[in-house]
Amino acid sequence: MQGDRIRAHLREMFQAALERVDPYRMIKERVLIQGETLLVRSDREELKWDLSRYNRILVLGAGKATAKMALAVEEIFGSRITEGVIAVKPGHTEGLKRIRMIEAGHPVPDAGSVEAGRTVAELARKADERTLVINLVSGGGSALLSYPFTWKDDTGEHGLTLEDKQKTTKALLACGATIQEINCIRKHLSGIKGGRLAQLLYPAESLNLILSDVVGDRLDSIASGLTAPDGTTFEEAVALVEKYGIASELPPLAWKVLKLGAEGKLAETPKKGDPVFEKVHNILIGSNYGALLAAERKAKELGYRTVVLSSEIIGEAREIAKVYMGIGRDVKRRELLVGRPACIIGGGETTVTLRGGGKGGRNQEMALSFLAEIESNPEGSEGIWFLAASTDGNDGPTDAAGAFADPEVLAAGKKAGLSVQDYLRRNDSYHYFDRIGFLLKTGPTNTNVCDVQIVVVP
């Protein structure tokens, strides 16, 4: 069947994207030790450190991709590593020998997240001017590394609990806020995010190797900006809570922290120009854009004419699906943008506003919405094929990276008696595609650079 062949092509393109942003490979390409000199190549420059200046090297980190990053760092630094700990998602592990791994909750923090946060904070406080700290940061770090905010006043010491953080995270994930908005609030309820890790590390020097899962590659948003100056404020966090009407869903103490901060009664996150950033070196090693270019190269090898739309596509997943279908129809009818056989590639990170109690992720929901567009105009949609998938291999709280959508998939759903609109209403995309066998399952990829969407018009 033609569909099997095209879906195989879509898999090959997505796999090429994953291989390009493999964290182990990227670290090995960019980090080198020659004698006592550490060389790190960024896209803009080559940085050098004299390792003889340091009597300790610590490795810290958090994120879905950090195990592979840590494996490369262990091979490069070997016995030079004094101590290390990273927080990873369950199953996203490697056989490390010198760096401890703590498996923690995602997307909602758990006890492992708190253990990881406390351990990282304790090690950070031990760092001094003769310490080089290598931080490995990737997407998912916000949940995997939890160090709830604490403060003191005339009545004693106060602090948020894990339960407070969990309830807050669930409310944020369900309200439709963007990842930048979610992270603004997270940073102001954390003792380690929003540049506060840099505060804990000072006066040690830190080399921070960062894999971006954030649209626009903003360093203050990736893993909630552990070592980057924070451009957001308590006032903005309060405004976001009010914008999405979730004040009543937040734990009272979390809401109190945000309001106290907005009133100037709690210390803000460190901003640009703060002395704690004088010895901070943030280096972006990989991003969604690089993944899209790799997918494009594979598409060309397969004989397609290509267009890379953007690496910064955001918005409601089910609405973005309509945009992709509109582009596909224009290519089919008019060869607008590119001639056939055509491959249109985009990436970024969309959102889902939860309306039902189903199971799925933003890419599966996008694919299901794409099917709804096919259903609404079968003739105009014939010969248009779609894949939406997350580069970390876990789209939302599921074991699937994403899903395929095309007329053959819709026909299979109808044969099984499934209603696209019913499953959309319940946000139950996972069970729709699982029933008919059109989920894309890669297993944990140990990388994370947002999502990839591909339209093919053969």
C-alpha positions as CSV (number, residue, x, y, z in Angstrom):
1,M,0.0,0.0,0.0
2,Q,1.1,3.5,-0.8
3,G,0.4,4.5,2.8
4,D,2.8,2.0,4.3
5,R,5.6,3.3,2.0
6,I,4.9,7.0,2.9
7,R,4.6,6.3,6.6
8,A,8.0,4.5,6.4
9,H,9.4,7.6,4.8
10,L,8.0,9.7,7.6
11,R,9.6,7.4,10.2
12,E,13.0,7.7,8.4
13,M,12.8,11.5,8.4
14,F,11.9,11.6,12.1
15,Q,14.7,9.1,12.9
16,A,17.2,11.4,11.0
17,A,16.0,14.3,13.2
18,L,16.7,12.3,16.4
19,E,20.1,11.2,15.3
20,R,21.2,14.8,14.6
21,V,20.3,15.9,18.2
22,D,21.8,12.8,19.9
23,P,23.2,14.4,23.2
24,Y,26.1,11.9,23.4
25,R,27.3,12.7,19.9
26,M,26.9,16.5,20.3
27,I,28.9,16.6,23.6
28,K,31.7,14.5,22.0
29,E,31.8,16.8,19.0
30,R,32.0,20.0,21.0
31,V,34.1,19.1,24.2
32,L,37.7,18.1,24.1
33,I,40.6,17.9,26.6
34,Q,44.2,18.4,25.3
35,G,46.7,18.0,28.2
36,E,45.5,20.4,30.9
37,T,43.4,22.5,28.5
38,L,39.6,22.0,28.2
39,L,38.2,23.2,24.8
40,V,34.5,23.7,24.2
41,R,33.3,24.7,20.8
42,S,30.0,26.7,20.6
43,D,28.4,27.8,17.3
44,R,30.1,31.2,17.8
45,E,33.4,30.7,19.5
46,E,35.9,28.3,21.1
47,L,36.3,28.6,24.8
48,K,39.3,27.4,26.8
49,W,39.8,26.5,30.5
50,D,43.1,25.6,32.3
51,L,42.1,22.5,34.3
52,S,45.2,22.9,36.5
53,R,43.4,25.8,38.2
54,Y,40.8,23.5,39.7
55,N,41.1,21.0,42.5
56,R,37.5,19.7,42.1
57,I,35.2,19.0,39.1
58,L,31.5,18.6,39.8
59,V,28.9,17.4,37.3
60,L,25.3,18.4,38.0
61,G,22.3,18.3,35.8
62,A,18.6,17.6,35.1
63,G,16.6,16.7,32.1
64,K,15.4,13.9,29.8
65,A,18.6,14.0,27.8
66,T,21.2,14.3,30.6
67,A,22.0,10.6,31.0
68,K,23.5,10.5,27.5
69,M,25.2,13.9,28.1
70,A,26.7,12.5,31.3
71,L,27.9,9.4,29.5
72,A,29.9,11.5,27.1
73,V,31.2,13.7,29.9
74,E,32.4,10.7,31.9
75,E,34.3,9.4,28.8
76,I,35.9,12.8,28.3
77,F,36.8,13.7,31.9
78,G,37.2,10.3,33.4
79,S,38.9,10.3,36.8
80,R,39.0,14.1,36.8
81,I,35.4,14.1,38.0
82,T,35.2,14.4,41.8
83,E,31.5,13.9,42.2
84,G,28.3,14.3,40.3
85,V,24.5,13.8,40.3
86,I,21.8,14.2,37.6
87,A,18.0,13.9,37.6
88,V,16.5,11.9,34.8
89,K,13.1,10.6,33.8
90,P,12.5,6.9,34.7
91,G,13.9,4.7,31.9
92,H,16.0,7.6,30.4
93,T,19.2,6.1,31.9
94,E,22.7,5.1,30.9
95,G,25.4,2.9,32.5
96,L,27.2,5.7,34.3
97,K,30.2,4.9,36.6
98,R,31.1,8.3,38.3
99,I,27.9,10.3,38.2
100,R,24.9,9.3,40.2
101,M,21.5,9.2,38.5
102,I,18.3,9.9,40.4
103,E,15.1,8.9,38.6
104,A,12.4,11.5,39.2
105,G,8.8,12.4,38.2
106,H,7.8,14.1,34.9
107,P,5.8,16.1,34.0
108,V,4.7,16.3,37.7
109,P,7.5,16.2,40.3
110,D,7.7,13.4,42.8
111,A,9.9,12.4,45.8
112,G,12.7,11.6,43.5
113,S,12.6,15.2,42.1
114,V,12.9,16.6,45.6
115,E,15.8,14.2,46.4
116,A,17.5,15.3,43.3
117,G,16.9,19.0,44.0
118,R,18.3,18.8,47.5
119,T,21.3,16.8,46.4
120,V,22.2,19.2,43.6
121,A,21.7,22.2,46.0
122,E,24.0,20.6,48.6
123,L,26.7,19.9,46.1
124,A,26.4,23.4,44.7
125,R,26.9,25.0,48.1
126,K,30.2,23.1,48.5
127,A,31.6,24.6,45.3
128,D,34.3,27.2,45.7
129,E,36.7,29.3,43.6
130,R,38.8,26.1,42.9
131,T,35.8,24.2,41.6
132,L,34.7,23.8,38.0
133,V,31.1,22.8,37.8
134,I,29.7,21.2,34.6
135,N,26.0,21.5,34.4
136,L,24.1,19.3,31.9
137,V,20.7,20.8,31.2
138,S,17.9,19.6,28.9
139,G,14.2,19.8,28.7
140,G,12.2,18.2,31.5
141,G,14.5,19.6,34.1
142,S,11.8,21.8,35.6
143,A,9.9,18.8,37.0
144,L,12.8,16.5,37.5
145,L,14.7,18.9,39.8
146,S,12.4,20.2,42.5
147,Y,13.7,22.4,45.3
148,P,10.7,24.1,46.8
149,F,11.0,27.8,47.8
150,T,11.6,28.6,51.4
151,W,11.8,31.9,53.3
152,K,12.0,33.4,56.8
153,D,10.0,36.1,58.5
154,D,9.3,37.2,62.1
155,T,7.3,34.0,62.7
156,G,10.0,31.6,61.6
157,E,11.0,29.6,58.5
158,H,8.4,28.6,55.9
159,G,8.5,26.5,52.8
160,L,6.5,24.9,50.1
161,T,5.9,21.1,50.2
162,L,6.2,18.6,47.4
163,E,2.4,18.4,47.4
164,D,2.2,22.2,46.9
165,K,4.5,21.8,43.8
166,Q,2.5,18.9,42.5
167,K,-0.9,20.6,42.7
168,T,0.6,23.8,41.1
169,T,2.1,21.8,38.3
170,K,-1.1,20.0,37.5
171,A,-3.1,23.3,37.4
172,L,-0.5,24.9,35.1
173,L,-0.4,21.9,32.7
174,A,-4.2,21.8,32.4
175,C,-4.9,25.6,31.9
176,G,-3.4,26.0,28.4
177,A,-0.5,28.2,29.4
178,T,2.6,28.2,27.2
179,I,5.8,26.6,28.5
180,Q,7.3,30.1,29.0
181,E,4.3,31.1,31.1
182,I,4.4,27.9,33.1
183,N,8.1,28.3,33.8
184,C,7.6,31.9,34.9
185,I,5.5,30.6,37.8
186,R,7.7,27.6,38.4
187,K,10.8,29.8,38.8
188,H,9.1,31.9,41.4
189,L,8.2,28.9,43.5
190,S,11.6,27.3,43.4
191,G,14.8,27.6,45.3
192,I,17.0,26.5,42.4
193,K,15.3,27.6,39.1
194,G,15.3,31.1,37.5
195,G,19.1,31.5,38.0
196,R,19.0,30.5,41.6
197,L,21.4,27.5,40.9
198,A,23.9,30.1,39.8
199,Q,23.4,31.8,43.1
200,L,24.1,28.6,45.0
201,L,27.2,27.9,42.9
202,Y,28.9,31.3,43.2
203,P,31.9,31.9,43.4
204,A,32.6,28.6,41.5
205,E,33.0,28.7,37.7
206,S,30.3,26.8,35.8
207,L,30.2,25.4,32.3
208,N,26.6,24.8,31.4
209,L,26.0,22.5,28.3
210,I,22.4,23.0,27.3
211,L,20.1,21.1,24.9
212,S,17.1,23.3,24.0
213,D,13.5,22.1,24.2
214,V,12.1,25.6,24.2
215,V,10.7,27.5,21.2
216,G,13.2,30.3,20.4
217,D,16.0,28.6,22.5
218,R,15.6,31.0,25.3
219,L,18.2,30.0,28.0
220,D,16.0,31.5,30.8
221,S,13.2,29.0,29.8
222,I,15.1,25.7,29.2
223,A,14.6,23.7,32.4
224,S,13.3,27.0,33.9
225,G,16.7,28.7,33.5
226,L,18.8,27.1,36.2
227,T,21.9,29.1,35.4
228,A,20.5,32.0,33.3
229,P,19.4,35.5,34.4
230,D,15.6,35.5,34.9
231,G,13.7,38.1,32.9
232,T,10.4,37.4,34.6
233,T,9.1,38.7,37.9
234,F,6.8,37.8,40.8
235,E,4.3,40.4,39.4
236,E,4.2,38.6,36.1
237,A,3.6,35.3,37.8
238,V,0.7,36.7,39.7
239,A,-0.7,38.2,36.5
240,L,-0.5,34.8,34.7
241,V,-2.4,33.1,37.5
242,E,-5.1,35.7,37.2
243,K,-5.1,35.5,33.4
244,Y,-5.8,31.8,33.4
245,G,-8.1,32.0,36.4
246,I,-6.4,29.3,38.4
247,A,-5.8,31.0,41.8
248,S,-8.4,28.8,43.4
249,E,-6.7,25.7,42.1
250,L,-3.3,26.6,43.5
251,P,-2.3,25.5,47.1
252,P,-2.8,28.5,49.4
253,L,0.8,28.7,50.3
254,A,2.0,28.7,46.7
255,W,-0.4,31.6,45.9
256,K,0.8,33.4,49.1
257,V,4.5,33.1,47.9
258,L,3.6,34.7,44.6
259,K,1.7,37.5,46.1
260,L,4.3,38.2,48.8
261,G,6.9,38.4,46.1
262,A,4.8,40.7,44.0
263,E,4.6,43.0,47.0
264,G,8.4,43.1,47.3
265,K,8.5,41.1,50.5
266,L,10.5,38.2,49.1
267,A,13.8,38.2,47.2
268,E,13.4,38.2,43.4
269,T,15.2,35.7,41.1
270,P,18.6,37.0,40.0
271,K,18.6,39.3,37.0
272,K,21.0,40.3,34.2
273,G,24.0,42.1,35.6
274,D,23.9,40.2,38.9
275,P,27.5,39.3,40.0
276,V,26.6,35.6,40.3
277,F,26.6,35.3,36.5
278,E,30.2,36.6,36.1
279,K,31.6,33.0,36.1
280,V,28.7,31.4,34.3
281,H,29.2,30.1,30.8
282,N,26.0,28.9,29.1
283,I,26.5,27.0,25.8
284,L,23.7,25.8,23.6
285,I,24.7,22.5,22.0
286,G,21.5,21.5,20.2
287,S,18.0,22.7,19.2
288,N,14.9,21.9,17.3
289,Y,16.2,23.8,14.2
290,G,19.0,21.3,13.8
291,A,16.6,18.4,14.0
292,L,14.4,20.0,11.3
293,L,17.4,20.4,9.0
294,A,18.3,16.8,9.4
295,A,14.8,15.7,8.6
296,E,14.9,17.8,5.5
297,R,18.1,16.2,4.4
298,K,16.6,12.8,4.7
299,A,13.5,13.9,2.8
300,K,15.6,15.1,-0.1
301,E,17.4,11.8,-0.1
302,L,14.0,10.1,-0.4
303,G,13.2,12.3,-3.5
304,Y,11.0,15.0,-2.0
305,R,11.1,18.7,-2.6
306,T,11.2,20.3,0.8
307,V,10.3,23.4,2.8
308,V,11.2,24.0,6.4
309,L,8.5,26.3,7.7
310,S,9.7,27.2,11.2
311,S,11.1,25.9,14.4
312,E,9.0,28.2,16.5
313,I,5.4,26.9,15.9
314,I,3.3,27.4,19.0
315,G,-0.4,27.5,19.8
316,E,-3.3,25.1,20.5
317,A,-2.4,21.7,19.0
318,R,-5.7,21.1,17.4
319,E,-5.7,24.5,15.7
320,I,-2.1,24.1,14.4
321,A,-3.3,20.9,12.7
322,K,-5.7,22.9,10.6
323,V,-2.9,25.1,9.5
324,Y,-0.8,22.1,8.4
325,M,-3.8,20.7,6.5
326,G,-4.4,24.1,4.8
327,I,-0.8,24.1,3.6
328,G,-1.1,20.5,2.4
329,R,-4.2,21.3,0.4
330,D,-2.5,24.3,-1.2
331,V,0.5,22.2,-2.2
332,K,-1.8,19.5,-3.6
333,R,-3.9,21.9,-5.6
334,R,-1.6,24.7,-6.6
335,E,1.9,23.5,-5.6
336,L,2.1,26.6,-3.4
337,L,5.3,26.9,-1.4
338,V,6.8,23.8,-3.1
339,G,6.2,21.4,-6.0
340,R,5.3,17.8,-5.7
341,P,6.4,15.3,-4.4
342,A,6.4,17.7,-1.4
343,C,7.6,17.5,2.1
344,I,6.8,20.4,4.5
345,I,8.5,20.3,7.9
346,G,7.9,22.3,11.0
347,G,8.7,22.2,14.7
348,G,8.1,23.9,18.1
349,E,5.9,23.1,21.0
350,T,2.1,23.4,21.0
351,T,-0.3,23.3,23.9
352,V,-3.5,21.4,24.8
353,T,-6.3,22.8,26.8
354,L,-7.7,19.8,28.7
355,R,-11.5,19.5,28.3
356,G,-12.0,15.8,29.0
357,G,-10.4,13.1,31.0
358,G,-8.7,11.1,28.2
359,K,-5.1,10.2,27.6
360,G,-2.8,11.7,25.0
361,G,-0.2,14.3,24.2
362,R,0.0,17.5,22.1
363,N,1.3,15.6,19.0
364,Q,-1.3,12.9,19.2
365,E,-4.0,15.5,19.7
366,M,-2.6,17.4,16.6
367,A,-2.8,14.2,14.6
368,L,-6.3,13.5,15.7
369,S,-7.4,17.1,14.7
370,F,-5.7,16.5,11.3
371,L,-8.0,13.5,10.9
372,A,-11.0,15.7,11.7
373,E,-9.9,17.9,8.9
374,I,-9.7,14.9,6.5
375,E,-13.1,13.8,7.6
376,S,-14.6,17.3,7.0
377,N,-13.3,17.4,3.4
378,P,-12.3,13.9,2.2
379,E,-11.9,14.8,-1.5
380,G,-9.7,17.8,-0.8
381,S,-7.6,15.9,1.7
382,E,-6.9,12.8,-0.4
383,G,-3.1,12.2,-0.8
384,I,-2.0,14.2,2.2
385,W,0.0,12.4,4.9
386,F,1.0,13.7,8.3
387,L,3.2,12.8,11.3
388,A,3.5,14.7,14.6
389,A,5.9,13.5,17.2
390,S,8.0,14.5,20.2
391,T,11.7,14.1,20.1
392,D,11.9,12.7,23.6
393,G,9.8,9.7,22.7
394,N,7.1,10.5,25.2
395,D,4.3,12.7,24.0
396,G,2.6,13.9,27.2
397,P,2.2,11.2,29.9
398,T,2.2,8.4,27.3
399,D,4.6,5.8,25.9
400,A,4.2,7.1,22.3
401,A,6.2,9.8,20.6
402,G,3.2,10.8,18.4
403,A,0.9,9.5,15.7
404,F,0.3,9.3,12.0
405,A,-2.7,10.9,10.3
406,D,-3.9,10.3,6.7
407,P,-7.0,9.0,4.9
408,E,-6.0,5.4,5.5
409,V,-5.8,6.0,9.2
410,L,-9.2,7.6,9.2
411,A,-10.6,4.7,7.3
412,A,-9.2,2.3,9.8
413,G,-10.8,4.3,12.6
414,K,-14.2,4.2,11.0
415,K,-13.9,0.5,10.4
416,A,-13.2,0.1,14.1
417,G,-16.3,2.2,14.9
418,L,-14.3,5.1,16.4
419,S,-15.5,8.7,16.3
420,V,-12.8,11.3,15.8
421,Q,-14.9,14.1,17.3
422,D,-15.8,12.0,20.3
423,Y,-12.2,11.3,21.1
424,L,-11.2,14.9,20.5
425,R,-13.8,16.1,22.9
426,R,-12.3,13.8,25.6
427,N,-8.7,14.6,24.8
428,D,-8.3,10.9,24.3
429,S,-6.1,10.8,21.2
430,Y,-3.8,8.0,22.6
431,H,-6.6,5.5,22.8
432,Y,-7.9,6.4,19.4
433,F,-4.6,5.7,17.6
434,D,-3.7,2.8,19.9
435,R,-7.0,1.0,19.0
436,I,-6.0,1.0,15.3
437,G,-2.2,0.8,15.5
438,F,-1.1,4.1,14.2
439,L,0.9,5.5,17.2
440,L,4.6,6.1,16.7
441,K,6.5,4.4,19.5
442,T,10.2,4.9,19.7
443,G,10.8,4.3,23.4
444,P,12.9,6.8,25.4
445,T,15.2,8.6,23.0
446,N,17.3,10.3,25.7
447,T,17.2,13.6,23.8
448,N,14.6,16.4,23.9
449,V,14.3,19.3,21.4
450,C,10.6,19.9,21.2
451,D,8.5,18.4,18.5
452,V,8.7,17.7,14.8
453,Q,5.7,17.8,12.4
454,I,5.9,16.6,8.7
455,V,3.4,16.9,5.9
456,V,4.0,14.8,2.8
457,V,2.1,15.3,-0.5
458,P,3.4,12.6,-3.0
